[in-house]
Amino acid sequence: MLAEKIRNSWELVLPGNILNKNLLATQDYEAFTFREGSYFGVAFPVPEETKVNENFANVSLQNRIFRYKDKNSNFLTLMTKDKRKLVAFSYLCEAFVTPGNNGEFRGLICQNPSDWWKEWKGLLGNKDVNARIYDVLGELISFRYILLKECQDAEWLGPRGASYDIQVKEKEYVEVKSTLSRSKKTITVSNQFQLNPPDGGKFRIFHCTFESSEISGYTIDSLIEELKAEGYNTSAINENLNLMGFEDGMSARRKPFILQAMESYNVDESFPRISRESFIGGDFPRGITHISYDVDLSGLDSVNLLAGD
């Protein structure tokens, strides 16, 4: 069986960026095993323009460069570093490298690797960790708005665990909230400190309303390209996206959403919020360590950030 042949090949090779001999009898649709670092994988050659980077359940689908026929060539790889599940993984590898009649399976994977990936995710019951791509889009669109229309001295900090998403200048902060609901304007404040800016600085909430789309709209990658076109160095943005699991090449970065509305709210004395001052003596009730609450934005003063666009 091909799966057993794959497992035996992994046992015989030392780790390194080297392909083993062809697994398949045909030279028309070659496939190889490899070990690189702690990873076990299979690979086959794909066109140079193929670019993919998907991950779930300790399995990765990526394009990688290997030395092949005396030159560096692009390969599509399926790999894992979970040694405990190599038997099960080898059967997935068998399905991955099997070309099918006249290469029909190989052709379908090469044509759209992400579609093959999605089918396997659905079959294995994996939860889609990218279900809220629009949250990331909201932060990126807000960051772009600030850079292009307000101040170039801004930094996107949300993915790094800051209590606010964007810092503008020295003492200005923005928290971004995004939704797919067009009927409600309610946000969730995740903790008692989120609407209390450090240093008593200026604080705003940007509220973005999106609609899912299959054809047009903003994507993570399109926003990166827009910022590049404006001369902005996007390396820090891509580092943040990597921290969030949105690595370069992932199909989630190409999922489009239409921006229906974008509004700004000043968080000041008139904005409904909970703080220490909301309680007698300025202290939370004894035993309370965390507070999460919802705020209705309806009727609050706001600025339409899409006006004129």
Secondary structure by P-SEA (a helix, b strand, c coil): caaaaaaaaaaaccccccccccccccccccccccccccccbbbbbccccbbbbbbcccbbbbbbbcccccbbbbbbbbcccccccaaaaaaaaaaaacccccaaaaaaaaacaaaaaaaaaaaacccccccaaaaaaaaaaaaaaaaccccccccccccccccccccccccbbbbbbbbccccccccccccccccccccccbbbbbbbbbbbbccccccaaaaaaaaaaacccaaaaaaaaaaaccccccccccbbbbbcbbbbbbbcccccccccccccccccccccccccccccccccccccccccc
